[in-house]
Amino acid sequence: MKASPQARAVQRKAMSRRGAVMVRCAAGEPKKILMMGGTRFIGLYLARQLVEQGHEVTLFTRGKKKVDAQIPDDTPESYREFASRIKHIAGDRMDFDDLKRKVQREGFQVVYDINGREANESEAVLDATRSTLEQFIYCSSAGVYLKSDQMPHREEDATDVKSRHKGKLETEAMLRRSGVDWTSVRPVYIYGPLNYNPVEEWFFHRIAARRPIPVPGSGMQVTQLGHVKDLATAFVKCLDNPKARNQIYNISGERFVSFNGLAKACAKAAGYPEPEIINYNAKDFDFGKDKPFPMRDQHFFTSIDKAMADLDWKPEFSLLDGLKDSYDKDFGRGTFRKAADFKTDDMILEKLGKGVYAGARW
């Protein structure tokens, strides 16, 4: 399909800037995109990919964080390009009337709802954009699946209406009823630089402190992690893709890993020796509201075959390469989201007769 004069003009303008990336819009036409959220983690990487492809991207946020915040992958040239093109609407998405006033006349063709939790939140965005909307792309969660004896989870598997992610399920149901073209993405555990959910960071803190790593059960529970940049790429691949129309996709890494294996992989990625792993029975402890481990204590992984087939997408990062990318560009630079807290570790180690940690030696 031939690009319109408008699309060719956008491409010529972008390629003429020194240091700018070459623009290739997914279907030859730049889209006017509204992103709900976009100032941390997933949104930061997704917004960049969309802008690099020549789309006009507007973030709707409360305005508490910079919409042009830098990420570790930025070069001075790429950051200037991004900062000059990203747009912003300040507002509270929970104020539905104000949202509609600020959004409905903008002519947005595509919505990426990255931070919607409940169906009424996303429905308000849909209603405000419906007159010009071509596609609604939603960030759901693989946490919606009902626990099963048969793995990996596939998109057609039963879901858990009592899940803490039930709002995501209800949003998908609302989108099915809406009559608009929609796509829902269900990530598993997401990791990478700037991760606000302490997944790999939890392990890195203990590895850097030369502490044993407490892992519940046998440590052979199998799970799955997907790099944030691979997730962002999958989101982009959904855009204007006929195969993605009214579909749900699991997105994560290609390989699965045990809890014990993840601890070892984190140490290897960070350049440390293999850590001591302490396996324990979680039922022997009362941790109160404290969380002794960053992942659900069960097998939890999905098939990504459907996404790979429909979206012409394949994860770029192996687990080890992705963990190294996260460490080198974040924790290894001395940056992290949450300070180390070894309270539950010490409870476990003391009860198991391993002593209480004091310095670099036991």
N, C-alpha and C positions, 0 to 999 in steps of 0.2 A: 504494500500500500504506500502511495506517494505521500510524503510529508507535506502539510499545508505550508503556504508562505510564512505563516506565523511561526510554525515549528522550525522551518529553515532559518528564520531570522534569529530565533532564540539560540539555535546551534551555532550560527556564525558569530554571534555576540560572545557566547561563552568561550569558543575556541580562540577568539582573537585576544582574550586577556592573557597576559603573561602568567604562566604557571597554572592556568586553569585546567581542570580535567576535561577530557573530551566528552561531550554530551551525547548520550544515546538514549532517548526516551523509549520506554518499553515497546510502544506501538507506533512510534514516530510522532506522537502528539504530546506536547507537555500538558500536564493536568494541573488544575487548581485544587490543591489538597489542603484539607483541614486535619490537623493532628491534635487530638485531645491528650494533653500531656506533652512530653518530649524534652524535658529539661534534666532528666537523669536516666542513666543506663540505657535501656532498650531504645528509648526515644532519641537519645543523643546520636546513636549510631544509625538509626533508621532515617532520621531527618537528613543526615549528611548524604546518605546514599541517594535519597530522593532528590535533593538539591543538585547533587553531582550529575544526575540524569536529566536535569533541565526542567524539573517540575517547580511550580510555584508553591512553596510550603509555608503555611501559617500555623503556628502553635497557639493553642488556647490554653492558657495557664493562669494561675492566680497572680503571677508576676513577682513571686517571692524569690525566684532564682533567675539568673541571666539566661535568656533564650539562646545566646550565642556563646555559651560556656565552651571552653576548649576541652578536647579529649587527647589522650596520649598519642594518638596516631596523627594528629594535626601537624602539618608543616606551616611555617609562617604564611606561605602563599595559599595553601588550601584553607587555612583558617580565615584569612582575609576574604577569600571568595565566599565561604559559607556565611560569615558574619554580615556580608554586604547583601545577601540574598534572602536570608531567613526573615520571616515576618511574624508578627505577634499580635494577638488579641488578649487583653487582660480581662479576667472575669472569673467568677465562681461557677463551675459547671452545675452546682446544686441549686443555683438560682435560675430556674428554667426560663422564666420570663426574660430576665436580663440576657441569658444565653441566646434566646431566640432573636431579641432585638439586635444583638451584635453580630449575629451570624447569618441570618436568613437572606440578607440582600447581597451577600458577598459572592454568590454564584459558585460555591464549592461543588466540584464534580466528584470528589472522592473524600471519604472520611477514614482516617486511621484512628480508631479508639483504643488507645494503649492503656489507659488507666480506669476504664469503666468497670465498676464492681457489681452494680445492680441493674436490672433491666430498665427501670424507669430513667436511669441516668443516660443510657444509650438511646432510649426511645426519644428523649428530649432533643438529643443531637440530631437524630434521624428526622424528626418533625421539622426542625429548624433548617434543614438542608434539602428536604425531599424534592422541592420543585426543580432543582438542578442536579440532584444526586445520581451518579452512575454506578457507584459501588461503595459499600460499607464494609471495611475490613476491621475485624475485631480481634483483640488479644484475649483469649480465653486461657485455660489451664488444663494440663493433663491430670490435675488433681481432681477432676470431675468424675473420673472412672470409678466404678464400683470395684472393690477389691475382688480379685479373681484367682482361681487356681491355674488358669490358663493364661500364659503370657507369650509374647508381649501384648500390651493393650493395642487394639486397633480402633479406628475411628467409629466403627459400627458397634463396638462393645457397649454393654450396659453401663449406665452412669448412676451415680449415687446422689439421690435427691436430698440426702441429709449431709452431703459434703459441705465443708466450710466454704467451698467454691460454688454453692448452689446458685448464687447470683449470676455466675457466668453461664450456667446451664439455662437459667431463665432468660438471659439475654439472647442466647442462641435460639431459644424457642420463639422469642419475640421477633427476631430477625426472619425466621422461617415464615411467620405469619404476615410480615410487613409488606411483602410484594416487591421489595427492592432487591437488587443483586447484592449478595453479601458473601463474605468469606470469613471463617473463623479459624484462628491458629491456636493450637494447644501445645505450648512448650512444656517440657519436663523441668528439670533443674537447669537454670541458666547461670552461666559463669562468664568471667572475663573482666577486664579492667573496669573499674568504677562500680562493681557489683555492690548494691546496697544490702543485698541479702547475704549474710555471712556464710557462704557455702565453702568455697576454697579458702577464704580468709580464716575461717575457724581452724582449719588444718595448718595454715601458714603460721599463725600465732604460736601454736604448740611446737611446730618444727623449729622455728626461729629461737624459741626459748629452750630448745634441747629437752623438751619434756616428753614423757610417754604420751601416746595418744589413746584415750579411752574410747573403745568402739563397742556398742551394745551387741549382745548375742555372740554368735560365732564369728561375725564379721564377714560372713559369706553372703549376706543379703545383696542382691544384685540391683543396681540402679543405673541411671543414665544422665549424662550432662550434655548440654549443648552450648556452644560458644555464642556470645551475644552478637558477634558479627555475622555468624551463619544464620542466626535468627533474623537479623535485619535483612539479609539478602533474601531469605524466604519470603518475608513480608513484601519486599519489592517485587518478587517474582509472581505474587498473587495479583498485582495491579494490572488491570485491563487484560487479564488472562481468561479466555473463554472456559478453559477447563476448571478454573477455580470458582466458577459461578455457583453460588449456593452450596459450597463445600466446606468441610472441616478437615484440617490437616494437623497431625502430630508433627512437631518439629523438635529435633534434638540431635545429638551426635549419632554416628553410625554404630559405634561399639558400646557394649555394656561393661560395667565394672563393679566389682564387689566393694564393700565398705573398706575392708583391709587393703584391697588393691588401690583404692583411691588415696588412702593415707600414704602409701608407698609412692604413688605417682606424684603426689604433691611435693614430697620430699625430693624426688628426683628432679622435678621441674625447677625447684628452688636451688638445686645444687648442694643439697645436704645428704648425709648418709641415710640409709634406710632407718626409719624410726622404730622405736620399741612400741608395739601395739598391745594394749591391755584390753582383753575382751571381758565383759561383765554381764551379769543378768540384771536388766533394768528393774525387774520386779522386786529385787532385794533392796531398793532404795526409794526414799521419799524425797524427791527433788523440789516439791512444792511447785511454784510457778517458774522455777528455773529450767532452762532447756539444756540438757546435758550433751546433746548431739544435734547437728544442724539439719538432719534429714530424717524422714519418716522411717521407722524401724520395721521395714518390710521390703519385699521385692517390689520395685516400681520402675518399669521401663516400657517403652512403646515401640511400635513399628513405624518407621518413617518412609516405608516403601511407596505409599500413595503420593506423598509430597515429592519424592524424587522422580516419580513417573510423570505426574501432572505438571509440575512446576519447572521441569528442566533444572532442577536444583540438586546440589550435592554438598554436604558439609566440607568446608575447606580445612577445618582444624581436626587433627586427631586429638585425643584426650591429652596426651603428654604435651603436644605442641600448644594446645590451647591453654593448659595450665601454665606453661612457660611464658606465654604471651601475657597472661594475667599477672604473674609474679613480676616479670621484668618491667611491666608498664604501670604497676600499681604498688603492691605490697613491698616489692623489692626496692622501691624508691622511698619507702618509709611512709606511704599513704595507705590509709585503711578507713573503713566506715565506723567500726566499733572497736573500742579498746579491748585488750585481752582480759578475760575473766575466767579464772581457773578454779572458781569455788566448787563447782560440781566435780571437776577432775580430782580435787583433793579429797572430797568425800569418798569417791570411788577408790582412790589409791589407798587411803587410810584403812577403809573397811577390808580391802583385799590384802592388807599387811604389806603394802608396798612403801609405807612411810609417807611423810609429807614433804613435798618438794621444798628445797631450800638452796637456791643458787643453781650452779651448773652441775652439781653432783647430788647423788642420793646418799 
